[in-house]
Amino acid sequence: MTETTTHAAEWPRPYWQPNDEQAVLLFFVFGAFPEDLAIPAARYGSPGLPEGVELQRVQNAVLAKWEGYPLSGALGELLREDNPDAYEAARSAPHVIAIRGRFPDKSTLDYLRDTLGVVAALTDVGGKAVVDPQILTLFDAAGWREHYLVPGGAPPRHHVLILCSPEEGKGRSWIRTRGMRKFGRPDVSLTNVPDREIDRAGALAESFVELGALGAQFDPEQRIEVDGVAGGLAVTLSGDEEDPRFNNTHAAMRWPD
């Protein structure tokens, strides 16, 4: 991926294999925005929002009545605990700009580059906080720019959340991702991971994120060879956007006993 603060070079997907999945983008930018809002996206290498993405400016108090308001419910509580200062800035902001997009699978990530350029520009013209609900994260403006506006382009890992949870009473853990919908690829679920293998399994999940972002995809019932794992890891593709653990399809793998 190329740097978002230069000309709009392509963000290629060298391993791209077409599929029937759809890429989904969703961001909420909280701040104070003028009615005649001009978005200087070109300074971030973006020609503006790509086809398939819509931008809506609404009053924060109005959006707060919506069932999916990102600062309320379980997500809101998580965001408040994770970044209380940014949460307060978002909660007290007069306006919210919601950016939503859904795309058929594409051979480049230009749609993501262009959308991130618009979000970056919004932090220049009144945006104080950004919610990326697909990775359950709230950023202040400086934090968002540090996370996404990386020289040479933010690596795919920055766009995805990798989580690790203990499996009760087993001495084993569940490693999973969130956010691969941005790339039109399934998230990853690795269960029954021995605690001594957590780092290796986490690195494996990160490699799947990298490959998926760059266009590769799992084959149905594929088996992944892993050093030291007899027989490898069998992949089962399942799930949909209604699954609250991922809000996406996922590739499930179980570490052998």
N, C-alpha and C positions, 0 to 999 in steps of 0.2 A: 504494500500500500504506500502511496506517496503522501508527502506532507500536505496537510489541509490548508496551510497558509501560502501555498504557491499556486501556479497555474493549474488548471483542471486536468491534470494528467489522469490516465485511466487507472482504476484500481482493478487489476485483472484477477481472474480466478483460474490459475493454470491447471488445476485438476478438475475443472468443471465437467460434471456429468448431469444432463438435464433430468429433472424429475417433476412430479405433479404437485409438490409442496408449494406453498406460498410464503414469501418473505413478509414479515410484519414489523413495522416500525411504530413506536409510540413514545412521545416525550411530552412533558408538561413544563413550560417555562413560566415561572412566577415573577412578577415585577410590576412596574408602572410604565405603560406603553402609550404613546400618543395615538390619537384617532387616525392621523395621517401617517401611519407607521411606514418608514422606509427602512428596508432591511439590507445592510451593506454586505451581502453574502459574497460578492466577488472578491473581497479582500481575503477570503478563506478558500479560494479556488472553487467556489460553487456558483453555477449560473442561476441558482434559485432552486426551489423545490421541484423535484422530478415529477413527471406525470404519474398519478396514482397516489400522491401525497396531498392532503388537505391541511390547511392552517386555519384555526378558528380562535379569535380573540374574544374572551368572555370576562365578565365580572367574577372575581373570586367568590363573592358571596352567592352568586347564582350557581356556579359550578359546585359549590359545597353542598348543594341540595341533591346533587346527582349521586346515585347509588355507587358509582365507581370512582368517586372523588378520591384521589390518591393520598390525601392527608387524613383520611378517616379510616375507621375499622382497623383490622389487624395490620394492614400495610402501613397505615398512618402511625400506629403505635411503634412499629419497627423503625420507621424513618425518624420519628421523634427521638427515640432512644439512641439511634446511631449518630444523629447529627442535630442536636437540639437547637443550635444557633441558626442553622440553615432552615430547620423546620419552622422556627418562629418567623424568620424572614419571609418564608413562603406563605405561612398562615396569614400574616398581616399585609401581604402585598395586595394592591387593589385589583390587579388583573392576572389572568392566566392565558397563555397561548398554548393551545393543544395542537400537537402535530401528529397526524395519523396517516399511515400508509400501508397498503397491501399490494404485493406485486407477484406476478408469476415468476418462476425461477429464472434467473438471469445469468449470463456468462461473465458479467463484470459486477463490481460492487459500486459502480458510479452512483447508483441511487442512494447508497449509504453515505458516500462522500458528500454529495450535494445536500443531503438533509442535515448532516452534521455541520456543514458550513453555515446553513441558515440558523441552527441553534446557536452556534458560536457568535454569529452576528447579532442575535437577539440579546446576548449578554453584553453587547456593546451599546445597546440602545434602550436599556432599562431593565433587562433581565437580572434578577438577583439570586434565583435558585432554580435548579433543574431537577425534575424527578424522571428517572429512567426506571419505570415500573417493571420492565422485563428482567432487570437485575436487582430489583428491590432496593434501589439506592437513590438517595437524595444528595445532591451536590450544591454547595454554594457556587457562585459563578467562577471564582478562581479555581476551585477544586475540579469543576467540570472541564475547564480548559486544560488544566494540568493532566487530567485523566485521558482526554480525547485528542487534544492538539499536540501530539508528540512529534518531534522532528522525524521525518521519514514515514509518518503515519502510525497511529496507535495500533499495536499488534492485536490480532483477534481476541487474545485473552482479555483485553481491556473491555471488550464488548459483552463478555459473558461472565456469569457468576459461577464459581465452583464451590460447592458446599460439601461438608463432611459431617455426618451424624452417627453417633454410636448406635449399634443394634443391641437392644436390651439383652443383658445377661449372656452375651455370646463372645465378648472379647473381639468383636468384629465390627466393621463400620460400613456405612452406605455413603458412597461418593456420587454426586450427581451435579449436573449443570443446569443453568437457567439462562436463556437469552439466545439460543441458537435459532429461534424464529427470525431473528434479524437477517439470517443468511438463508432462510428457507430450508433448514436442515433439522433433523431431530436432535433433541437433547440426549445426554448420555447418563445412564444409570448403571453404576457398578455396586452390586450388593455383596454381602458376605466377605468383605475384604478384611483379612487378618490385620490387626493393629500394626504389626511389624511391617506390613506392606502398604501402609497408607500413603507414604510419600511416593512410592513407585506407582501406585494406582492413580494418585493425583496427577503425576506427570503423564501417565497414559491418557487420562481424561483431557488434559491440556493438549496433547498431540491430536486427539480426535477433534477438539475445537478448532485447532489450526487447519487440519485437513478439510473439515466441513466448511469452514469459512472460505477456503480457497477452492471450493467446488466439489470435493470428493463426496461420496455418499456410501452408506452401508448397503450391502446386498442383503436381501431377505435371507434369514437363516445362515448368515455368514459366520465363519469361525475365525477369530483373531489369534494369531500365534503370539504368545508372550513367553519370554525366557523364564524357565523355571516353573511354568504352569503346564502340567501335563494335559495334553489335548486342547490347550488354548481356551479361549473364552467364546462361547456360543452367543450370537447376537440374535435377539428377537425384537422386531419392530412392532410397536403398539402405541395405544394412547391417541389423544386428540387435544384440541385447545381447551376442552372442558375439564381436563385433569388438573386440579389445583396445584399439584406438586411441580408441574412443568409449564402449564398452559401451552402445551405443545405435544407433538408426538415425541417418542423417545426410543432410544436403542438400549435395551436392557441386557445386561451381562451379569452373570453370577460367578464370583470367584469360587473355585472348587473347595470342598472341605478338606 
